[in-house]
Amino acid sequence: MSAIIKIAVDAMGGDNSPKKIIDGIIHHHQSNKEIFYKIFGDKKIIESFISDKIDKENYEIINTLNKVLSDDSPLEGAKRGKDSSMWLAIESVKNKDCDIVISAGNTGALLVISKLNLKMIDNIDKPALSALWPNRKGMSVVLDLGANIECSPKNLFDFSIMGASLYKSLYPNETPNVALLNIGSEELKGNEVIKETFKILNEKKSNDFQFSGFIEGNELMNGNVNVIVADGFTGNVALKTAEGTANFITSELKKALNGNLIGKISSLLNIYNLKKFKKRLDPRLYNGAIFVGLDSPVVKSHGGTDYIGFSNSLDVCCKIIKGNLIQKINKNI
């Protein structure tokens, strides 16, 4: 890793791009002067948004008019060609021109193009999609969130190692506490794959993480476990359920507080606590999913986030590089 962190940015992916992407970079640059952004996309449009808001020595624009569309299938996205902004951004990491790549574009295409360009880490069979979730005590890493519908015990074991390494990279002063998402906490619960994974993890002694057995869905947010492992089907269902529940609570609370005069008075009296509550559930603060298992880190920003959310995902990129994620996975695997 070089002294200056170099981030390859696909500027053409996601809603309201490239403006949102560039605004996010500008916002991030204000407090991160040591970062270099290699930006891939329509140079003329990008330059009009950047103007003089980023120091010229901190960015470079690689011009391309080709981009992966949000409604492309993963295969269609890959077939867009080697001159698409997504492909070129990933290729720059492959060629070691950049340390990490980020895109707010098509998730399936990002995974396929990443796998076409980047190698797997030795002894890992499948990459996993991981993300940060808030809990009562801080944050959790959850994986896999949809990259692999079917998994073997070895895959889930690898996900545990990678998730613990990711957590340690992001929070170097904490010890990861790993658990398998299951339908019960008893050892006899679950299918054969998850029970076999339990045995493997239970027998592995590591100074890098602690294994806490099974965790049920209603315990995901209690904070006793900070690395939660599942196959892609289960993890994705859990993610969408959590997102839907958070949106439901926020909208219903807003409706209750604005529905009548008493509610409005109550909201004014509790405005400080309500702002804290809103911030805690703000999805922009947790933006930035990570493909782990490839020999170079790939970050996926939510396509619908705004520039604040994209700026936060750039923060995730910096923490991953500073925390030596790939080296940690290689060591632990």
N, C-alpha and C positions, 0 to 999 in steps of 0.2 A: 504494500500500500504506500502510495506517495504521501508526502507531507500535506499537500493540498488534495482534498477529496474531489474526485471528478465524477459528476453524475450525468449519465446519458439520459436525455429527456425526450420522449415521444410527445411532441407538442400538438399532435393532430387528433389524439384520441379523447373520447368523452364528450359530454354535453358542453356547448359553448366554448369549444376549443378552436383556435389556440389562445384566445383572449384569457380564458380562465387559467390556463397553464402558465402563461407569461405573468399574469397578475400574481399567481402563487409564487413564482420564482422571485419576482420583485419583492414581495412581502418577506420571503425567506431570506433574501439577500441582505435585507436591512439589519439583521442580527447575526448573519453568517458570512462574513467577508472572506473567509478562508475557503469557500466552496467555488469550484469551477463547474459551470453548466454547459454541457455540449448539447445543443438544442437542434432537433431534427424536425423539419417541416417547411412550410411555405415561407421563404425568407422575407419576401416583400411584406406580407401581412405581419409576421413576427416582429420585424424591425419597426413597424408602425406602432406596435404596442409597447415595445421596449423603450423606444426613444432614447433618452439619456438617463433612465432610471436604474440601470445596472452598470457598474464600472466595466469598461470595455475589456479589461484584462481578466474578467471573471466569466466571460461567456464566448461561445462561438456558435454560429448558426450554420447548419449543413442543409442546403436547399434541396427540397424534394416536394413535388406536387402530388405524389402518389401516397395514399393512406388506406389503412384498413378501416372498413365501415363497421358500425356498431351491429348491423344486422347480418354481417357475413357469418357463415359457418366457420369453424376453426380451419377447415381445409380451404375454403374460399379466401380466408384471410391470408393464409400462407401463399396461395396462388396469386395474390396481388403483386408479388414480385419482390426481388431483392432491393428494389429502390423505394419501397414504402418507408414511411417515417418509423414505423415500429420495427421493421426488419433491420434497418440501418442502425437504430439505437441499440438493439440487442447485439448486432455484429460488432459495434464499437467496444462492447464489454468482452466479447469473444477475442478480439484483437488486442486486448489489454490497453486500449486507449482511454477507457474509463473504468472506474471501480465498481459501479453499480448502475442498473438501468431502471427507469420508472416509466409507467404508462397508465393513463386513465382510459385506455381503449378497450377493445373487445377482449374479454378474459380468456375465452377458449383459444382465440388466435394467438394471444400473448403466450399462452402455455405451449402451443404447438410450435410456434416460431422459436421460442426459447429452447425447446427440446431439439429442434433441428440445428440450432447453432451452437448450443452449449453441451458439454459433456456432463454425465452424472458423476457425483462424488463416488470414489471407489467404495464398493460393497453396498451401495444403495441402489435399489431396483427402481423405485418410483419417487418422483418429486411430490411434495404435498403443498397444499395451499393453506397458509396459516394466517391468523389475524389476532389483534389485541381486543380483549373484552374487558369492560370495567367490572370490578367486584367490590365487595364491602371494604376490603382492606387495600385495594390498589388495582392491579391489572393482572389479567391472565392471558396466556398464549393458548389458542385453540387451533387444532389441526386434526384431520384434513377437512377442509370446508367445501369439497366438491371435485377435486382433481381426480380422485380414484374411488369409483363406486364400490368395487370389490377389492378387498385387501387380505393378504395372508398374515399369519402371526409375525413373520419377519418384517413385513411392511409396517405393521403397527409398532413393532419394537423399534424400527428405524425412525418412525415418526416421533416416538418418545425421546430418542436421543437428539433428533434434530430440534424438537420443540424445547427441550431443556437447554440446548446450546443457544437457541435463539433468545430464550428468556434471559440467560446469563449474559448474552451480548448486550441486550437492552438494559438490563438491571444488574450490573456487575457485582454489586455489593450484597445481592440476595442469592439464596440457594433455591433452585427450582424444586417444586414439589409436584410430582407427576401422578396422574390418575387416568384410568380408562373409563370412558363414558359407557354406562351399561344400564340395564333395566332394574338392577338391584345391587346392593353392596356386598351380598354374600358371595363366597367363592364359587358356589355351584350355579349361580345365575348367569344367563347369557348363552350365546352360541359357542360352538367349539373353537372358532377362531379367537374370540376374545378370551376364553378360558385358557387357551394355550399361551396367548400373549401374557396373561397374568402370571403363569408359571415361569416364563422366561424372565420377565422383569423382576419377579419376586426372588429369583435366584441370582440375579446380577447385583453385585456389590459395587457401588460407585461413589466416589467423593464429589461427583459433579451434580448429582441430584438425588432426591429421596423418592421412593415409590410408595404411594399411598393406597394402592389397590383400585377398587372401583368407585366411581362417583355417579350418582343419579342426576337426572335433569334438573330436579328442584334444588340441587345443591351447587349448581354451576356458579352462582353469584355470591356464595358465602365467603369466599376468599381463603378457605383452608387449603385449596389446591390452586396452583398458578400455572400448570401446564396440563391441558385436558386433551386427551387423544381419542380419536374415533376414525372410522372409515369415512370416506367422502359423502356417502349417502346420509348417514346418521348425523355427521357434523354439519352438513348443509341444512338439514331439517331443523337442527337445534339453532343454527344461526338465524334462519328466517323466522323461527318462532320467537326468539329473543328480540329481534328487530321489530316484529309486529307487536309484541307485548309492550315494548318501550314506546312505540308510536301511539298505541291505544291509551296507555296511561297518560302520556303527555297531552293528547287531544281531549281526553275526558276531563282532566284536571283543568285545562284551559276553558273548556265549556262550562264547568261547574263554577269557576271563579268569575266568569263574565256573563253568567246567565241572569243574574239579578243584582239588585243594589247591595245586598248583604255580601254577596260574593265579591263584588268589586271593591267594597270597603275592606274586606278581609285580605284581598290580594294586595291592596295598598299598604296595609299594616304589616304584611309579611313579604314585602317586595324583595328584601335582601335574601331571605331563605328560598324564595321562589327562583331568584336568579341563580343561586347555587344549585338548586335542583335541576333547572334547565341546562346549566352548563355540564352537570354530571352526566346527563343523558344526550348531550350534543354529539351526534355521530361524527362530526368533523374532527373531534379530538382523537378519535380512534381510527382515523382513515389511514389506510396503507396496509394491504394484505401482502404477504411475502411468499413467493415460491421457494421452498427450501428443498435441497437435495441435488440441485445443479451446482456445478463448480464455480459459478459466479452468481451473485445475488440478483434477484429480479423482484421488483416491487410493483404491485398493482394498486393504483389509486381508484377509488370508486368513481365510476363515470358520471354520476349525478352530483358529486360534491361541488362546492364552490372553491374559490381561490384560497380561502382559509384552510379548508380541508386538504387541498393539494399541497399547500405549504407545510402542513403537519406531516404529510406523507414524505416530504423531502427531509423532515427531521428524522423520520424513521430510517431513511436511507443513510443519513450521517451516523446514527447510532449503530447501525448494522456494521458499517465499515470500521468505525472506531472500536467496536466491540469484537472485531476479528471473527465474525460468524463462521466463515468457511473453515478457518483454521480450527475453531472449536469443534465443529462437526467432524472434521478429519481426525482430530485427536480422540474424540469420544467414541466414534463408530468402530 
